[in-house]
């Protein structure tokens, strides 16, 4: 058997998330159906993470195993000819059987796009941004910095997934301009993320940016370790899995993700 690594981009608007679910349209589901049309036999695809319904990707990584006879297939061309137009294969690699898209990952980067204008809204951006209105950038920056480092993120984890530890490390958290003048992108790189952790961090930061909480709220919530005390979860459509990194010491690749985000229709 040979292991194939895929790098994917998708518009999550019309998907019920990544994970295979009976009778529901998912990214994993349509991808497996496309692969079966090539191999003629069922193939299980493993993703680096489970994006929720409405969440997008510019750098989702997945892998699957096929018989050696299919190793020479031009998988990018084959799959892109079979997949729907809201998901595409960006890159294909033949990798070692020891590689695992999820367990081999060292760091991940997500972006979240905010719409900062109250007086108008561009309708075609509605599936890719959170219309949150003007924010205090200074307060926002202070709050972002308090997330850096290793912490117990219990206050920023939604229920639904059994895990061994809620401790994660945030390596970088920054903001930069979005696709339009009215948008701003938050980019966070970490060792890994809990269920809806990025959306919960963004929800907290927006509350701070609106002046409804102090930046020190971040420190307090990290210490309290109680999700019920934290602000509401940010909407799904603003979130995008920007990149997954393997065997790297830094958050390398985020510049590429940033350029893609600023020039893509699915930057949120």
C-alpha positions as a Markdown table, in Angstrom:
| # | Residue | x | y | z |
|---|---|---|---|---|
| 1 | Unk | 0.0 | 0.0 | 0.0 |
| 2 | Unk | 1.1 | 3.6 | -0.7 |
| 3 | Unk | 0.1 | 6.7 | 1.3 |
| 4 | Unk | -1.0 | 9.8 | -0.5 |
| 5 | Unk | -1.0 | 13.2 | 1.2 |
| 6 | Unk | -3.4 | 15.9 | -0.1 |
| 7 | Unk | -3.5 | 19.6 | 0.6 |
| 8 | Unk | -7.1 | 20.9 | 0.2 |
| 9 | Unk | -9.0 | 24.1 | -0.1 |
| 10 | Unk | -12.8 | 24.3 | 0.3 |
| 11 | Unk | -15.6 | 26.7 | 0.7 |
| 12 | Unk | -17.4 | 25.3 | 3.8 |
| 13 | Unk | -20.7 | 27.1 | 3.2 |
| 14 | Unk | -22.6 | 24.2 | 1.8 |
| 15 | Unk | -20.8 | 21.4 | 3.8 |
| 16 | Unk | -21.9 | 20.0 | 7.1 |
| 17 | Unk | -18.3 | 20.1 | 8.2 |
| 18 | Unk | -15.3 | 17.9 | 7.4 |
| 19 | Unk | -16.3 | 14.6 | 9.2 |
| 20 | Unk | -18.3 | 11.9 | 7.5 |
| 21 | Unk | -21.9 | 11.9 | 8.6 |
| 22 | Unk | -24.8 | 9.7 | 7.4 |
| 23 | Unk | -27.0 | 11.4 | 4.8 |
| 24 | Unk | -25.2 | 14.7 | 5.2 |
| 25 | Unk | -22.8 | 16.4 | 2.7 |
| 26 | Unk | -19.3 | 16.6 | 4.2 |
| 27 | Unk | -15.9 | 17.3 | 2.8 |
| 28 | Unk | -14.6 | 13.9 | 3.8 |
| 29 | Unk | -17.6 | 12.3 | 2.2 |
| 30 | Unk | -17.3 | 13.9 | -1.2 |
| 31 | Unk | -13.6 | 13.3 | -1.2 |
| 32 | Unk | -14.0 | 9.6 | -0.5 |
| 33 | Unk | -16.6 | 9.2 | -3.2 |
| 34 | Unk | -14.2 | 10.8 | -5.7 |
| 35 | Unk | -11.4 | 8.5 | -4.7 |
| 36 | Unk | -13.6 | 5.4 | -5.0 |
| 37 | Unk | -14.4 | 6.4 | -8.6 |
| 38 | Unk | -10.7 | 6.1 | -9.3 |
| 39 | Unk | -9.9 | 2.9 | -7.3 |
| 40 | Unk | -13.2 | 1.1 | -7.5 |
| 41 | Unk | -12.9 | 0.1 | -3.8 |
| 42 | Unk | -13.7 | 2.0 | -0.6 |
| 43 | Unk | -10.9 | 4.2 | 0.7 |
| 44 | Unk | -10.9 | 6.0 | 4.1 |
| 45 | Unk | -9.5 | 9.6 | 4.1 |
| 46 | Unk | -8.0 | 10.9 | 7.3 |
| 47 | Unk | -8.0 | 14.7 | 7.9 |
| 48 | Unk | -5.6 | 16.8 | 10.0 |
| 49 | Unk | -8.6 | 18.3 | 11.8 |
| 50 | Unk | -12.4 | 18.4 | 11.8 |
| 51 | Unk | -13.7 | 21.7 | 10.6 |
| 52 | Unk | -17.3 | 22.5 | 11.5 |
| 53 | Unk | -20.2 | 23.3 | 9.3 |
| 54 | Unk | -19.6 | 26.6 | 7.5 |
| 55 | Unk | -15.9 | 26.7 | 8.2 |
| 56 | Unk | -13.5 | 27.1 | 5.2 |
| 57 | Unk | -10.0 | 25.8 | 4.4 |
| 58 | Unk | -7.0 | 27.0 | 2.4 |
| 59 | Unk | -4.6 | 24.4 | 3.8 |
| 60 | Unk | -6.5 | 21.4 | 5.1 |
| 61 | Unk | -4.2 | 18.3 | 4.9 |
| 62 | Unk | -5.5 | 14.7 | 4.5 |
| 63 | Unk | -4.1 | 11.3 | 3.6 |
| 64 | Unk | -5.3 | 8.0 | 2.3 |
| 65 | Unk | -3.8 | 4.6 | 1.4 |
| 66 | Unk | -4.1 | 2.9 | -2.0 |
| 67 | Unk | -2.8 | -0.2 | -3.7 |
| 68 | Unk | 0.7 | 0.4 | -5.2 |
| 69 | Unk | -0.9 | 0.1 | -8.6 |
| 70 | Unk | -2.6 | 3.5 | -8.1 |
| 71 | Unk | 0.5 | 5.3 | -6.8 |
| 72 | Unk | 1.4 | 6.7 | -10.3 |
| 73 | Unk | -2.1 | 8.2 | -10.8 |
| 74 | Unk | -2.1 | 12.0 | -11.3 |
| 75 | Unk | -4.3 | 12.3 | -8.2 |
| 76 | Unk | -4.6 | 16.1 | -8.4 |
| 77 | Unk | -5.9 | 16.1 | -11.9 |
| 78 | Unk | -8.1 | 13.0 | -11.3 |
| 79 | Unk | -9.7 | 14.3 | -8.1 |
| 80 | Unk | -10.2 | 17.8 | -9.3 |
| 81 | Unk | -12.1 | 16.5 | -12.3 |
| 82 | Unk | -14.4 | 14.6 | -10.0 |
| 83 | Unk | -14.9 | 16.9 | -7.0 |
| 84 | Unk | -17.6 | 19.5 | -6.8 |
| 85 | Unk | -16.6 | 23.1 | -7.4 |
| 86 | Unk | -16.5 | 24.1 | -3.7 |
| 87 | Unk | -13.5 | 21.8 | -2.9 |
| 88 | Unk | -10.2 | 21.4 | -4.7 |
| 89 | Unk | -6.9 | 19.6 | -4.3 |
| 90 | Unk | -4.0 | 22.1 | -4.2 |
| 91 | Unk | -1.2 | 19.6 | -3.9 |
| 92 | Unk | -0.4 | 15.9 | -3.8 |
| 93 | Unk | 2.6 | 14.1 | -2.3 |
| 94 | Unk | 3.6 | 10.4 | -2.0 |
| 95 | Unk | 4.6 | 10.1 | 1.7 |
| 96 | Unk | 5.9 | 7.5 | 4.1 |
| 97 | Unk | 3.5 | 5.1 | 5.8 |
| 98 | Unk | 4.6 | 6.6 | 9.1 |
| 99 | Unk | 3.1 | 10.0 | 8.1 |
| 100 | Unk | -0.3 | 10.8 | 9.6 |
| 101 | Unk | -2.2 | 14.0 | 8.6 |
| 102 | Unk | -3.4 | 14.5 | 12.2 |
| 103 | Unk | -0.9 | 12.9 | 14.5 |
| 104 | Unk | 2.2 | 14.0 | 12.6 |
| 105 | Unk | 1.2 | 17.7 | 12.7 |
| 106 | Unk | 3.4 | 20.0 | 14.7 |
| 107 | Unk | 1.5 | 23.2 | 14.4 |
| 108 | Unk | -1.6 | 24.6 | 12.7 |
| 109 | Unk | -2.6 | 28.1 | 11.6 |
| 110 | Unk | -6.2 | 29.4 | 11.4 |
| 111 | Unk | -7.4 | 32.8 | 10.2 |
| 112 | Unk | -10.6 | 34.6 | 11.2 |
| 113 | Unk | -12.0 | 37.5 | 9.1 |
| 114 | Unk | -14.0 | 40.3 | 10.7 |
| 115 | Unk | -16.1 | 43.0 | 9.0 |
| 116 | Unk | -15.5 | 46.3 | 10.7 |
| 117 | Unk | -18.1 | 48.6 | 9.0 |
| 118 | Unk | -21.5 | 49.2 | 10.4 |
| 119 | Unk | -23.0 | 51.5 | 7.7 |
| 120 | Unk | -23.0 | 48.9 | 4.9 |
| 121 | Unk | -22.1 | 45.3 | 4.1 |
| 122 | Unk | -21.1 | 43.6 | 0.8 |
| 123 | Unk | -23.6 | 40.8 | 0.4 |
| 124 | Unk | -21.1 | 38.5 | -1.4 |
| 125 | Unk | -18.9 | 38.5 | 1.7 |
| 126 | Unk | -21.6 | 37.2 | 4.0 |
| 127 | Unk | -20.3 | 33.6 | 4.0 |
| 128 | Unk | -16.7 | 34.5 | 4.8 |
| 129 | Unk | -16.8 | 37.2 | 7.5 |
| 130 | Unk | -18.3 | 38.1 | 10.9 |
| 131 | Unk | -20.0 | 41.5 | 10.7 |
| 132 | Unk | -18.9 | 42.7 | 14.1 |
| 133 | Unk | -18.5 | 46.5 | 13.6 |
| 134 | Unk | -15.7 | 48.8 | 14.7 |
| 135 | Unk | -13.2 | 47.6 | 17.2 |
| 136 | Unk | -10.6 | 49.1 | 19.5 |
| 137 | Unk | -7.4 | 47.7 | 17.9 |
| 138 | Unk | -5.2 | 48.6 | 20.9 |
| 139 | Unk | -7.4 | 46.6 | 23.3 |
| 140 | Unk | -7.6 | 43.8 | 20.7 |
| 141 | Unk | -3.8 | 43.6 | 20.4 |
| 142 | Unk | -3.4 | 43.5 | 24.2 |
| 143 | Unk | -5.9 | 40.7 | 24.4 |
| 144 | Unk | -4.2 | 38.7 | 21.6 |
| 145 | Unk | -0.8 | 38.9 | 23.4 |
| 146 | Unk | -2.2 | 37.3 | 26.5 |
| 147 | Unk | -3.1 | 34.2 | 24.6 |
| 148 | Unk | 0.5 | 33.6 | 23.7 |
| 149 | Unk | 2.4 | 30.7 | 25.4 |
| 150 | Unk | 1.3 | 27.5 | 27.0 |
| 151 | Unk | -2.0 | 27.5 | 28.9 |
| 152 | Unk | -5.0 | 25.4 | 29.9 |
| 153 | Unk | -7.7 | 26.5 | 27.4 |
| 154 | Unk | -10.6 | 24.9 | 29.2 |
| 155 | Unk | -12.5 | 28.2 | 29.2 |
| 156 | Unk | -12.2 | 28.2 | 25.4 |
| 157 | Unk | -13.3 | 24.7 | 24.6 |
| 158 | Unk | -16.8 | 23.7 | 23.7 |
| 159 | Unk | -18.1 | 20.3 | 24.7 |
| 160 | Unk | -18.4 | 17.4 | 22.4 |
| 161 | Unk | -14.9 | 15.8 | 22.1 |
| 162 | Unk | -13.1 | 13.6 | 24.5 |
| 163 | Unk | -9.4 | 14.6 | 24.9 |
| 164 | Unk | -6.6 | 13.8 | 27.2 |
| 165 | Unk | -5.5 | 17.4 | 27.9 |
| 166 | Unk | -6.8 | 20.9 | 27.4 |
| 167 | Unk | -3.3 | 22.4 | 27.5 |
| 168 | Unk | -2.2 | 24.0 | 24.2 |
| 169 | Unk | 0.5 | 26.4 | 23.1 |
| 170 | Unk | -0.1 | 29.5 | 21.1 |
| 171 | Unk | 3.0 | 30.5 | 19.2 |
| 172 | Unk | 1.8 | 33.6 | 17.3 |
| 173 | Unk | -1.3 | 35.7 | 17.2 |
| 174 | Unk | -1.5 | 38.7 | 14.8 |
| 175 | Unk | -3.8 | 40.8 | 12.7 |
| 176 | Unk | -3.6 | 42.2 | 9.2 |
| 177 | Unk | -5.8 | 43.7 | 6.5 |
| 178 | Unk | -8.4 | 41.6 | 4.7 |
| 179 | Unk | -9.6 | 41.4 | 1.1 |
| 180 | Unk | -11.5 | 44.7 | 1.4 |
| 181 | Unk | -10.9 | 47.9 | 3.3 |
| 182 | Unk | -13.7 | 47.0 | 5.7 |
| 183 | Unk | -12.1 | 43.7 | 6.7 |
| 184 | Unk | -9.4 | 42.6 | 9.2 |
| 185 | Unk | -7.9 | 39.1 | 9.5 |
| 186 | Unk | -6.8 | 37.6 | 12.8 |
| 187 | Unk | -4.2 | 34.8 | 12.4 |
| 188 | Unk | -3.3 | 32.4 | 15.1 |
| 189 | Unk | -0.7 | 29.6 | 15.1 |
| 190 | Unk | -0.6 | 27.0 | 17.8 |
| 191 | Unk | 0.5 | 23.5 | 18.7 |
| 192 | Unk | -3.1 | 22.4 | 18.3 |
| 193 | Unk | -6.6 | 23.6 | 19.0 |
| 194 | Unk | -9.6 | 22.3 | 21.1 |
| 195 | Unk | -13.1 | 22.1 | 19.8 |
| 196 | Unk | -14.1 | 25.6 | 18.5 |
| 197 | Unk | -11.2 | 27.1 | 20.4 |
| 198 | Unk | -10.3 | 29.6 | 17.8 |
| 199 | Unk | -13.9 | 30.8 | 17.5 |
| 200 | Unk | -14.1 | 31.1 | 21.2 |
| 201 | Unk | -10.9 | 33.2 | 21.4 |
| 202 | Unk | -12.2 | 35.4 | 18.6 |
| 203 | Unk | -15.5 | 35.8 | 20.4 |
| 204 | Unk | -13.6 | 37.0 | 23.5 |
| 205 | Unk | -11.4 | 39.3 | 21.5 |
| 206 | Unk | -14.3 | 41.0 | 19.8 |
| 207 | Unk | -16.0 | 41.6 | 23.1 |
| 208 | Unk | -12.8 | 43.2 | 24.3 |
| 209 | Unk | -12.5 | 45.3 | 21.0 |
| 210 | Unk | -16.1 | 46.5 | 21.5 |
| 211 | Unk | -15.2 | 47.8 | 25.0 |
| 212 | Unk | -17.4 | 45.3 | 26.8 |
| 213 | Unk | -14.5 | 43.6 | 28.5 |
| 214 | Unk | -11.0 | 44.4 | 29.5 |
| 215 | Unk | -7.9 | 42.8 | 27.8 |
| 216 | Unk | -7.1 | 41.2 | 31.2 |
| 217 | Unk | -10.3 | 39.2 | 30.8 |
| 218 | Unk | -8.2 | 36.8 | 28.7 |
| 219 | Unk | -5.8 | 36.1 | 31.6 |
| 220 | Unk | -8.7 | 35.7 | 34.0 |
| 221 | Unk | -10.5 | 33.2 | 31.8 |
| 222 | Unk | -7.3 | 31.2 | 31.3 |
| 223 | Unk | -7.0 | 30.9 | 35.1 |
| 224 | Unk | -10.6 | 30.2 | 35.8 |
| 225 | Unk | -10.8 | 27.2 | 33.4 |
| 226 | Unk | -14.6 | 27.5 | 33.1 |
| 227 | Unk | -16.3 | 27.7 | 29.7 |
| 228 | Unk | -19.5 | 29.1 | 31.2 |
| 229 | Unk | -17.7 | 32.3 | 32.2 |
| 230 | Unk | -16.4 | 33.1 | 28.7 |
| 231 | Unk | -18.1 | 35.1 | 25.9 |
| 232 | Unk | -20.2 | 33.4 | 23.2 |
| 233 | Unk | -18.6 | 31.5 | 20.3 |
| 234 | Unk | -17.9 | 33.5 | 17.1 |
| 235 | Unk | -19.8 | 32.5 | 14.0 |
| 236 | Unk | -18.4 | 29.6 | 11.9 |
| 237 | Unk | -18.3 | 31.4 | 8.5 |
| 238 | Unk | -15.4 | 33.7 | 9.5 |
| 239 | Unk | -13.0 | 30.9 | 10.2 |
| 240 | Unk | -10.6 | 29.3 | 7.8 |
| 241 | Unk | -8.0 | 26.5 | 8.3 |
| 242 | Unk | -5.0 | 28.2 | 6.7 |
| 243 | Unk | -2.2 | 25.7 | 7.1 |
| 244 | Unk | -0.9 | 22.6 | 8.8 |
| 245 | Unk | 2.8 | 22.1 | 9.4 |
| 246 | Unk | 4.9 | 19.0 | 9.8 |
| 247 | Unk | 8.4 | 18.8 | 11.3 |
| 248 | Unk | 8.9 | 22.6 | 11.3 |
| 249 | Unk | 10.2 | 24.7 | 14.2 |
| 250 | Unk | 8.2 | 27.8 | 13.4 |
| 251 | Unk | 4.8 | 28.8 | 12.0 |
| 252 | Unk | 6.3 | 28.8 | 8.5 |
| 253 | Unk | 4.0 | 29.1 | 5.6 |
| 254 | Unk | 1.8 | 31.8 | 7.1 |
| 255 | Unk | 2.9 | 34.4 | 4.6 |
| 256 | Unk | 1.7 | 32.2 | 1.8 |
| 257 | Unk | -1.6 | 31.6 | 3.7 |
| 258 | Unk | -1.9 | 35.4 | 4.2 |
| 259 | Unk | -1.4 | 36.1 | 0.5 |
| 260 | Unk | -4.0 | 33.4 | -0.4 |
| 261 | Unk | -6.4 | 34.8 | 2.2 |
| 262 | Unk | -6.2 | 38.3 | 0.9 |
| 263 | Unk | -6.7 | 37.2 | -2.7 |
| 264 | Unk | -9.2 | 34.4 | -2.3 |
| 265 | Unk | -13.0 | 34.4 | -2.1 |
| 266 | Unk | -12.8 | 32.0 | 0.8 |
| 267 | Unk | -10.4 | 33.9 | 3.1 |
| 268 | Unk | -12.7 | 33.6 | 6.1 |
